[in-house]
Amino acid sequence: MTLRLIAGVIASIGITSCSNTNSTGVSTATGWKINDKKGGFQYNTNYGDQKAPLGMVAVEGGTFTMGRVQDDVMYDWNNNPTQQYVQSFYMDEAETTNLMYNEYLYWLKSVFPVSEANYRHIYESALPDTMVWRSRLGFSETLTSTYLRHPAYANYPVVGVTWLQANDYAKWRTDRVNEIALENAGYLKKNAKVMEAYGDAHFSTDAYLANPDLVYGGNRDVVFQGVKNKAKDGSRHVYATQEFGLFTAEFRLPTEAEWEYAAVGLVGNREYNSYKGRKKYPWEGGQTKSTGRKNKGDQLANFKQARADYGGIAGWSTDGADITNQVKSYAPNDFGLYDMAGNVAEWVADVYRPVIDTDDNNDFNYFRGNVYYKNQIGPDGKTVIVTSETMQFDTLANGKLRARNLPGQVAQVMVDESDTFLRQNFNSGDNREYKDGGYNAPEHTLVTDEDGSVYGKYDSAKRTTLVDNKSRVYKGGSWKDRAYWLDPATRRFYSEDQATDYIGFRLAMTKVGAKPGTKRTKK
């Protein structure tokens, strides 16, 4: 089969490039020609640097002191300072909004209609919990029906979303970004993502990379083999592969170390190769009000300023919000990130433990929570794609169902002993308890009576902690918090399958390739 030059693909989607490999197109290993139209090895030898994804800003990695270096007035004792190094990454410049999340809900409802019994729980499991706005002694019923959907709140941060839901959204976003990239490059039929995606037949990045013949239900009219570039003999070219440079790295929740590093923004507090002190907030100074001449006295974030004071005196010192506020309503920090203090607190990827392990082996891209999976391989030796018949659901603590994988995605299984045998860097698929055993948090359960009714039963055993492997870290102060929590070093936890009216999220992406080059200036 004849193959096309990868450079043509890259040009078709507007990626500028500067060669970081042999620009002659000849292998320095064998002397063979790469990207020969007659066939052979195909590779994007003109790939330049990764560009910041839409809506994200680049955060250049570096070393910093993670944790509190000032008095711990709350006596949390869970954020003792430790030196860490964070690799370069990208982060959403603002929190995920209701508008963005509603696009996700619309896609789910369109592809997996609730009118079909097999799909009903998919959409329902993604819905934010709008009842988080209710209070026993407060009136907020209007928010339960308007905050998520009404255009007045379109650019406000989404809340009522669990850690699990945020991760599902991240996976969906990865697939949609890769889908439009392949469509623009001519590998997917134009507008099939809107007109023909239904049930099992839709695009999944992992499924395409594993077996593109099964994407869109194996519909060859949608999944092209480079149809835009037929060879002279009429044959078509191969599917896109990772070597083409078309696929984005995955969107994901930031790690706790990444979030804190990005929030404190010490890059603006540097002189040569040293930081000039420690910042208490994402902005300069130790106050929550601006000292600039143009907007002196303005609040730099929305938060609970005092008892019964969520925004200030009307018409005077108000911060412009009573609950959350539109994203980007306040000035960004030195990385160009908005609302890293105030508005909503944010989920991060880590499993919570009271102590950050300071072992020397864990001072690079620190993260607790690794659970390693691999693609499931069927008896025929091929990757298993989930269907509506084979889809499996997990029952959460609150009784709601959550699909492990959507129809059309690759079935996943945890790595086993065959993958870890004689490995030195890890020896288990689940590393959440590495060097810090499990915690005996209460185990509330769902009970089914003989008549089929289901109710929740509280754990009657005496427990010494609320922490377990489902406890996830969230960072930053929210509209509902006092100023203490605006410090990026503070940390709290919440169950991964529960939601609140003050926790939202934003996504991150690892930067692949070289660390961003910056001019070494004094400041």
NUDRENLO-584200 format. One line per 2 residues: number of its first residue (from 1); their letters; for each residue z, x, y of C-alpha. Coordinates in steps of 0.25 Angstrom, whole numbers. Layout:
NUM) A) Z X Y; ... .
This chain:
1) MT) 0 0 0; -4 5 14 .
3) LR) 7 7 24; 7 7 39 .
5) LI) 13 17 49; 27 13 53 .
7) AG) 25 17 67; 16 5 69 .
9) VI) 28 -4 65; 37 3 75 .
11) AS) 27 1 86; 25 -13 83 .
13) IG) 40 -16 86; 41 -8 98 .
15) IT) 50 3 93; 48 16 101 .
17) SC) 49 29 93; 51 43 94 .
19) SN) 49 51 81; 61 56 74 .
21) TN) 54 60 61; 41 68 59 .
23) ST) 31 62 69; 19 68 61 .
25) GV) 21 57 51; 22 68 40 .
27) ST) 34 69 31; 41 82 33 .
29) AT) 46 81 19; 33 80 11 .
31) GW) 22 81 21; 17 67 18 .
33) KI) 12 58 28; 22 47 32 .
35) ND) 17 33 36; 3 36 30 .
37) KK) -6 23 31; -10 26 17 .
39) GG) 4 25 11; 16 33 8 .
41) FQ) 29 34 15; 31 25 28 .
43) YN) 42 28 38; 44 26 53 .
45) TN) 43 41 58; 43 37 72 .
47) YG) 56 29 73; 63 32 86 .
49) DQ) 77 27 89; 84 14 86 .
51) KA) 84 5 98; 96 -4 102 .
53) PL) 94 -18 96; 92 -30 105 .
55) GM) 106 -33 111; 112 -20 107 .
57) VA) 116 -7 114; 117 7 109 .
59) VE) 131 13 107; 130 28 105 .
61) GG) 140 32 95; 151 42 97 .
63) TF) 166 45 95; 178 37 101 .
65) TM) 192 34 99; 193 21 92 .
67) GR) 206 13 94; 216 12 104 .
69) VQ) 221 24 112; 230 16 121 .
71) DD) 243 9 119; 242 -2 108 .
73) VM) 250 -12 116; 247 -23 105 .
75) YD) 252 -13 94; 240 -16 85 .
77) WN) 240 -2 79; 226 -5 73 .
79) NN) 218 3 82; 224 17 83 .
81) PT) 214 27 89; 204 35 80 .
83) QQ) 192 43 83; 179 37 78 .
85) YV) 164 40 79; 154 28 80 .
87) QS) 139 30 77; 129 25 87 .
89) FY) 126 10 86; 121 -2 93 .
91) MD) 129 -14 98; 127 -28 103 .
93) EA) 128 -27 118; 136 -40 118 .
95) ET) 142 -50 108; 134 -59 99 .
97) TN) 132 -72 107; 132 -86 103 .
99) LM) 117 -86 106; 114 -75 96 .
101) YN) 123 -81 85; 116 -94 87 .
103) EY) 103 -88 84; 109 -83 71 .
105) LY) 114 -97 67; 100 -103 70 .
107) WL) 93 -93 61; 103 -96 50 .
109) KS) 102 -111 51; 86 -110 52 .
111) VF) 85 -101 40; 96 -107 32 .
113) PV) 97 -122 36; 110 -129 34 .
115) SE) 103 -141 28; 101 -133 15 .
117) AN) 114 -132 7; 111 -117 3 .
119) YR) 111 -113 17; 121 -121 24 .
121) HI) 132 -111 23; 124 -100 29 .
123) YE) 123 -106 43; 137 -112 42 .
125) SA) 143 -98 39; 137 -92 51 .
127) LP) 142 -102 61; 153 -97 71 .
129) DT) 166 -105 70; 166 -112 83 .
131) MV) 180 -118 80; 186 -104 84 .
133) WR) 186 -110 98; 197 -120 95 .
135) SR) 211 -118 99; 223 -127 95 .
137) LG) 228 -128 110; 214 -126 117 .
139) FS) 202 -135 120; 189 -127 116 .
141) ET) 181 -138 108; 169 -136 118 .
143) LT) 168 -121 113; 168 -125 98 .
145) ST) 155 -133 101; 148 -125 112 .
147) YL) 152 -110 111; 142 -106 100 .
149) RH) 130 -115 103; 130 -119 118 .
151) PA) 120 -111 127; 132 -109 137 .
153) YA) 138 -99 127; 125 -93 121 .
155) NY) 128 -79 126; 143 -80 123 .
157) PV) 148 -72 111; 148 -79 98 .
159) VG) 162 -82 92; 167 -89 80 .
161) VT) 160 -79 71; 166 -72 60 .
163) WL) 164 -57 56; 156 -62 44 .
165) QA) 147 -70 53; 145 -59 63 .
167) ND) 140 -50 51; 131 -61 46 .
169) YA) 125 -62 60; 123 -47 61 .
171) KW) 115 -47 48; 106 -58 53 .
173) RT) 103 -51 66; 99 -39 58 .
175) DR) 89 -47 50; 83 -54 62 .
177) VN) 81 -41 70; 74 -35 58 .
179) EI) 66 -47 56; 60 -47 70 .
181) AL) 57 -32 69; 50 -34 56 .
183) EN) 42 -46 62; 38 -38 74 .
185) AG) 33 -26 65; 25 -36 57 .
187) YL) 33 -36 44; 37 -51 45 .
189) KK) 29 -63 49; 30 -67 64 .
191) NA) 41 -78 66; 44 -79 51 .
193) KV) 58 -77 55; 58 -90 63 .
195) ME) 48 -98 55; 50 -94 41 .
197) AY) 64 -89 39; 71 -99 30 .
199) GD) 82 -98 19; 79 -86 10 .
201) AH) 66 -83 18; 71 -74 30 .
203) FS) 72 -60 34; 83 -51 29 .
205) TD) 83 -36 33; 90 -32 20 .
207) AY) 81 -40 11; 68 -35 18 .
209) LA) 72 -21 16; 76 -23 2 .
211) NP) 64 -32 -2; 55 -37 9 .
213) DL) 47 -46 -1; 59 -55 -2 .
215) VY) 61 -57 13; 58 -71 18 .
217) GG) 58 -76 4; 47 -66 0 .
219) NR) 37 -73 10; 26 -62 11 .
221) DV) 20 -70 23; 33 -67 31 .
223) VF) 36 -53 26; 24 -45 29 .
225) QG) 21 -31 24; 16 -25 37 .
227) VK) 5 -35 38; 1 -31 52 .
229) NK) -4 -18 47; -13 -20 35 .
231) AK) -20 -7 29; -35 -6 29 .
233) DG) -35 -10 14; -27 -23 18 .
235) SR) -14 -19 12; -1 -22 19 .
237) HV) 10 -12 22; 24 -11 17 .
239) YA) 36 -19 22; 45 -13 33 .
241) TQ) 56 -4 28; 68 3 34 .
243) EF) 59 16 36; 51 8 46 .
245) GL) 62 8 56; 61 -7 59 .
247) FT) 74 -12 54; 86 -12 63 .
249) AE) 100 -8 58; 109 -19 55 .
251) FR) 117 -27 65; 131 -27 62 .
253) LP) 145 -29 68; 150 -16 74 .
255) TE) 161 -8 68; 174 -8 75 .
257) AE) 172 7 79; 158 4 85 .
259) WE) 164 -8 92; 175 -1 98 .
261) YA) 167 11 102; 156 2 108 .
263) AV) 167 -6 116; 174 5 122 .
265) GL) 162 11 127; 167 25 130 .
267) VG) 153 30 132; 155 27 147 .
269) NR) 168 35 147; 163 48 143 .
271) EY) 162 62 150; 154 72 142 .
273) NS) 159 71 127; 173 65 130 .
275) YK) 178 51 134; 185 49 147 .
277) GR) 197 42 141; 198 29 134 .
279) KK) 193 15 138; 202 3 137 .
281) YP) 191 -7 138; 176 -7 136 .
283) WE) 175 -5 151; 181 6 160 .
285) GG) 195 5 165; 208 -2 159 .
287) QT) 205 -15 166; 198 -27 162 .
289) KS) 192 -30 176; 181 -23 183 .
291) TG) 184 -12 194; 170 -12 199 .
293) RK) 167 -15 213; 156 -26 210 .
295) NK) 165 -34 200; 179 -29 202 .
297) GD) 189 -37 196; 180 -44 186 .
299) QL) 184 -45 171; 177 -35 162 .
301) AN) 178 -45 150; 183 -58 147 .
303) FK) 197 -59 140; 210 -66 140 .
305) QA) 216 -60 153; 230 -66 152 .
307) RA) 237 -78 146; 228 -91 149 .
309) DY) 218 -82 156; 205 -80 149 .
311) GG) 196 -77 161; 204 -76 174 .
313) IA) 206 -85 186; 194 -94 188 .
315) GW) 185 -89 199; 192 -76 201 .
317) ST) 196 -66 190; 188 -74 179 .
319) DG) 181 -66 168; 170 -76 167 .
321) AD) 174 -82 154; 185 -90 148 .
323) IT) 181 -88 133; 170 -79 130 .
325) NQ) 159 -75 140; 144 -73 139 .
327) VK) 141 -59 133; 138 -48 144 .
329) SY) 147 -55 154; 154 -42 157 .
331) AP) 150 -28 159; 146 -20 147 .
333) ND) 153 -7 142; 147 7 143 .
335) FG) 139 4 130; 133 -8 136 .
337) LY) 141 -18 127; 146 -31 133 .
339) DM) 159 -38 130; 166 -27 122 .
341) AG) 179 -33 128; 181 -48 130 .
343) NV) 172 -59 126; 174 -59 111 .
345) AE) 180 -49 102; 170 -44 91 .
347) WV) 169 -43 76; 167 -28 71 .
349) AD) 163 -24 57; 176 -18 52 .
351) VY) 187 -23 43; 200 -23 50 .
353) RP) 211 -13 46; 223 -10 55 .
355) VI) 220 5 55; 206 12 58 .
357) DT) 205 23 47; 205 36 55 .
359) DD) 200 45 43; 190 55 47 .
361) NN) 180 49 37; 180 36 46 .
363) DF) 178 41 60; 163 38 60 .
365) NY) 158 24 62; 172 19 57 .
367) FR) 171 6 50; 180 -2 40 .
369) GN) 173 -13 32; 161 -7 24 .
371) VY) 157 -15 12; 144 -10 6 .
373) YK) 134 -19 0; 120 -17 -7 .
375) NQ) 108 -26 -10; 109 -33 -22 .
377) IG) 99 -30 -33; 94 -40 -43 .
379) PD) 91 -38 -57; 76 -36 -54 .
381) GK) 80 -24 -45; 77 -31 -32 .
383) TV) 86 -34 -20; 92 -48 -21 .
385) IV) 89 -58 -10; 99 -69 -7 .
387) TS) 93 -83 -9; 99 -97 -6 .
389) ET) 103 -98 -20; 110 -84 -22 .
391) MQ) 117 -84 -8; 132 -82 -9 .
393) FD) 143 -87 0; 156 -81 3 .
395) TL) 168 -91 6; 175 -86 18 .
397) AN) 190 -89 20; 188 -101 29 .
399) GK) 179 -107 18; 166 -105 25 .
401) LR) 154 -99 17; 146 -86 20 .
403) AR) 134 -81 14; 134 -67 9 .
405) NL) 120 -66 11; 109 -75 16 .
407) PG) 97 -80 8; 86 -69 10 .
409) QV) 96 -58 12; 99 -47 2 .
411) AQ) 110 -50 -8; 121 -39 -6 .
413) VM) 132 -33 -16; 143 -23 -13 .
415) VD) 140 -9 -18; 146 -6 -31 .
417) ES) 151 6 -39; 136 10 -42 .
419) DT) 135 12 -27; 148 20 -24 .
421) FL) 149 29 -37; 151 43 -33 .
423) RQ) 150 40 -18; 159 48 -8 .
425) NF) 157 39 4; 161 26 -2 .
427) NS) 166 20 -15; 166 5 -13 .
429) GD) 158 -6 -8; 170 -12 0 .
431) NR) 176 -2 9; 184 -11 18 .
433) EY) 198 -6 12; 194 9 12 .
435) KD) 207 17 14; 214 4 18 .
437) GG) 217 -6 7; 216 -21 8 .
439) YN) 225 -30 16; 232 -43 11 .
441) AP) 228 -53 21; 230 -67 18 .
443) EH) 220 -73 9; 218 -87 13 .
445) TL) 209 -95 3; 201 -108 1 .
447) VT) 205 -117 -10; 197 -128 -16 .
449) DE) 204 -140 -21; 200 -148 -34 .
451) DG) 193 -158 -25; 184 -147 -19 .
453) SV) 191 -147 -5; 193 -133 1 .
455) YG) 205 -128 9; 211 -115 14 .
457) KY) 223 -110 8; 232 -100 16 .
459) DS) 237 -87 9; 251 -89 5 .
461) AK) 254 -75 2; 262 -66 12 .
463) RT) 252 -56 18; 255 -44 27 .
465) TL) 242 -43 35; 230 -51 39 .
467) VD) 220 -40 37; 210 -40 25 .
469) NK) 196 -35 23; 191 -47 30 .
471) SR) 198 -43 43; 187 -38 53 .
473) VY) 190 -31 66; 186 -37 79 .
475) KG) 186 -30 92; 187 -32 107 .
477) GS) 194 -42 116; 189 -56 117 .
479) WK) 190 -67 128; 203 -72 121 .
481) DR) 210 -58 121; 218 -51 131 .
483) AY) 213 -38 137; 220 -29 126 .
485) WL) 210 -33 116; 198 -28 125 .
487) DP) 201 -14 121; 190 -10 111 .
489) AT) 200 -3 103; 208 -16 99 .
491) RR) 205 -22 86; 208 -35 78 .
493) FY) 204 -42 66; 199 -55 61 .
495) SE) 195 -61 47; 180 -59 45 .
497) DQ) 177 -73 42; 185 -79 54 .
499) AT) 181 -81 68; 187 -83 82 .
501) DY) 183 -87 96; 185 -73 101 .
503) IG) 177 -64 91; 162 -62 92 .
505) FR) 154 -50 88; 142 -41 92 .
507) LA) 134 -32 83; 131 -17 81 .
509) MT) 120 -9 74; 121 5 70 .
511) KV) 111 15 77; 102 21 67 .
513) GA) 96 35 69; 100 45 80 .
515) KP) 112 43 89; 108 38 103 .
517) GT) 104 50 112; 112 50 125 .
519) KR) 111 59 137; 124 68 138 .
521) TK) 128 65 152; 142 67 158 .
523) K) 145 52 158 .
